[in-house]
Amino acid sequence: MCNDYEQHIRWAEYCEMMQALKFGIPSHQSELDLPRADDIKVNDMAPVMRTAGNDIELTQLNFGLPSSGRGGPAFNFRSEGRHFAESKRCLIPASAFFEFTGKKYPKAKHRFALNDAPFMAIAGIWRDGHGNHPPSFAMLTTMPGPDVEPYHNRQVVVLRPENWAAWIYLTSSEPELLQPLPEGSLTVETVRAGAD
């Protein structure tokens, strides 16, 4: 599952998108709130978009919800059959996400980017920090769409910009929002060949 994504969004692109969507940007926000990264992995701090009064703010959270028992952090969260009205919803801005194929290390690495938009937002949930654990987030997943299915049996929920507000404010039902995109929505590029 997706445990690696990149964030190369320019601040001007971000501001332009937010203005087009009629989202307010807090006056204290700057390009420092949207640092670029080639690989954001589990337990890295990364920017997410969440509500702050009438605005949408960027804030740094830990990638991966702490485990309530044994095991590592939950970085992917299955969306089917769940309701998120009582959850803290967020958008995870990304240039692309990665999936890996193969049985031997290093596995082949495939990059998925959204067509027809300068960047994507992945549907997520976040939780406050407790004890030693900082505030954190996880990506929501669903069944794979036709662009991802040849590479993995699940995929993260990529929201088109026109659905960002519907997720943040939950003005549409979960089954309407949390589904894979139609064929041809994502560009796929193999960025690393796997071991033979």
C-alpha distance (Angstrom), angle and dihedral (degrees) to the residues before:
residue distance angle dihedral
M1 . . .
C2 3.74 . .
N3 3.79 108.1 .
D4 3.79 95.9 145.5
Y5 3.80 132.5 55.5
E6 3.79 138.7 155.3
Q7 3.76 132.5 -126.4
H8 3.82 116.4 -160.6
I9 3.81 97.9 146.8
R10 3.78 115.6 148.0
W11 3.80 115.1 -132.7
A12 3.82 90.9 -125.2
E13 3.85 90.1 54.5
Y14 3.77 90.6 49.2
C15 3.84 93.4 49.5
E16 3.80 91.9 45.9
M17 3.81 91.5 51.7
M18 3.80 93.1 46.4
Q19 3.81 91.3 50.2
A20 3.82 91.8 47.9
L21 3.82 88.9 52.8
K22 3.82 91.2 46.1
F23 3.80 92.7 -120.0
G24 3.77 115.9 149.6
I25 3.80 117.6 -125.8
P26 3.82 115.8 -147.0
S27 3.80 110.2 -113.8
H28 3.82 92.4 -125.4
Q29 3.83 92.8 60.5
S30 3.80 121.2 103.4
E31 3.80 141.3 159.8
L32 3.83 86.8 -76.6
D33 3.82 87.3 72.6
L34 3.81 90.9 59.6
P35 3.82 105.4 50.8
R36 3.79 117.0 -178.2
A37 3.78 119.8 -117.8
D38 3.80 133.2 175.5
D39 3.78 93.9 -153.7
I40 3.79 125.3 19.8
K41 3.79 107.8 -173.3
V42 3.79 137.5 178.0
N43 3.84 112.0 -59.9
D44 3.83 92.9 20.2
M45 3.78 118.8 124.2
A46 3.80 110.7 -117.1
P47 3.81 139.4 167.1
V48 3.79 120.5 -94.4
M49 3.79 129.6 180.0
R50 3.81 116.3 -125.2
T51 3.78 138.6 155.6
A52 3.80 120.1 -79.4
G53 3.79 107.5 176.9
N54 3.81 106.0 -61.5
D55 3.80 93.1 -17.9
I56 3.76 136.3 74.3
E57 3.79 110.8 -124.0
L58 3.77 132.3 -163.1
T59 3.76 112.6 -131.1
Q60 3.80 133.7 170.9
L61 3.81 114.4 -114.0
N62 3.80 134.0 167.7
F63 3.82 115.3 -97.4
G64 3.80 103.9 -123.1
L65 3.80 132.7 42.3
P66 3.82 112.1 -116.7
S67 3.79 114.9 -102.5
S68 3.80 116.2 -107.4
G69 3.79 89.5 -149.6
R70 3.76 135.1 2.6
G71 3.74 123.2 -21.6
G72 3.73 135.8 49.1
P73 3.78 129.9 -58.3
A74 3.81 121.5 -60.6
F75 3.79 104.9 -114.9
N76 3.84 96.4 163.9
F77 3.81 123.1 46.8
R78 3.81 121.7 -165.4
S79 3.83 110.4 -123.3
E80 3.80 104.2 -169.4
G81 3.79 115.0 111.7
R82 3.80 93.7 3.0
H83 3.78 131.5 117.1
F84 3.78 121.2 -143.0
A85 3.82 104.1 -172.8
E86 3.82 90.2 111.1
S87 3.82 93.9 41.3
K88 3.77 127.1 94.8
R89 3.81 101.0 -112.8
C90 3.79 125.2 -156.7
L91 3.78 142.3 169.8
I92 3.78 120.3 -125.2
P93 3.82 109.3 -148.0
A94 3.79 112.2 -142.8
S95 3.78 140.0 165.0
A96 3.79 89.2 -150.8
F97 3.79 144.0 -24.7
F98 3.80 128.0 -133.0
E99 3.78 134.6 -133.8
F100 3.79 125.5 -170.9
T101 3.81 130.4 -143.8
G102 3.78 133.8 -171.6
K103 3.77 137.4 58.7
K104 3.82 100.3 -111.7
Y105 3.77 128.8 65.6
P106 2.93 125.4 -79.1
K107 3.78 92.3 44.6
A108 3.80 121.6 -158.4
K109 3.81 110.8 -90.0
H110 3.82 119.8 -143.4
R111 3.82 123.9 -166.7
F112 3.83 120.0 -147.4
A113 3.83 119.4 -164.5
L114 3.80 129.7 176.3
N115 3.81 115.6 -108.3
D116 3.82 119.4 -133.8
A117 3.81 96.3 19.2
P118 3.81 131.6 80.7
F119 3.82 90.7 -128.3
M120 3.78 141.6 -8.2
A121 3.76 136.5 -123.9
I122 3.79 121.3 -141.3
A123 3.81 116.8 -148.8
G124 3.78 110.7 -113.1
I125 3.76 146.4 163.8
W126 3.78 126.8 -138.2
R127 3.77 136.5 -161.0
D128 3.78 135.2 -159.4
G129 3.77 118.7 -103.2
H130 3.81 121.9 -99.3
G131 3.78 128.0 -165.7
N132 3.79 108.7 -35.4
H133 3.80 93.3 -9.3
P134 3.82 117.9 96.5
P135 3.82 122.0 -143.5
S136 3.80 106.1 -70.4
F137 3.79 145.1 -173.8
A138 3.79 141.6 -150.7
M139 3.80 132.5 -159.0
L140 3.78 120.2 -117.8
T141 3.80 117.5 -125.4
T142 3.78 136.2 -158.3
M143 3.78 139.6 172.5
P144 3.82 111.6 -56.7
G145 3.76 120.9 -93.4
P146 3.80 121.2 -136.9
D147 3.83 92.8 -88.8
V148 3.83 93.5 55.1
E149 3.82 102.2 31.4
P150 3.84 95.1 84.9
Y151 3.84 88.0 58.3
H152 3.81 106.7 34.9
N153 3.82 142.2 7.4
R154 3.84 92.8 -129.7
Q155 3.79 134.7 33.9
V156 3.77 140.4 -167.2
V157 3.80 116.7 -101.3
V158 3.81 106.8 -103.5
L159 3.79 111.7 -164.1
R160 3.78 122.3 -154.3
P161 3.83 112.1 -128.9
E162 3.81 92.2 -106.3
N163 3.84 88.0 62.6
W164 3.80 98.8 48.1
A165 3.80 95.4 92.6
A166 3.82 91.3 44.6
W167 3.82 89.2 58.1
I168 3.80 97.4 41.6
Y169 3.83 92.8 47.9
L170 3.84 94.9 26.1
T171 3.80 94.6 -130.7
S172 3.82 92.2 151.1
S173 3.77 128.2 50.6
E174 3.78 120.4 -91.3
P175 3.84 94.2 -117.0
E176 3.83 89.7 54.9
L177 3.80 93.8 50.4
L178 3.78 106.3 31.8
Q179 3.77 101.7 64.7
P180 3.80 136.4 103.8
L181 3.78 120.2 -88.1
P182 3.82 121.6 -108.9
E183 3.78 121.9 -90.4
G184 3.80 113.8 -72.4
S185 3.82 94.5 26.7
L186 3.80 93.0 110.1
T187 3.78 129.8 52.1
V188 3.80 111.8 -139.7
E189 3.80 123.5 -155.4
T190 3.81 128.3 172.2
V191 3.81 104.1 -133.6
R192 3.80 97.8 176.5
A193 3.79 129.6 27.6
G194 3.77 115.3 -134.5
A195 3.79 130.3 -124.5
D196 3.79 115.7 -80.8
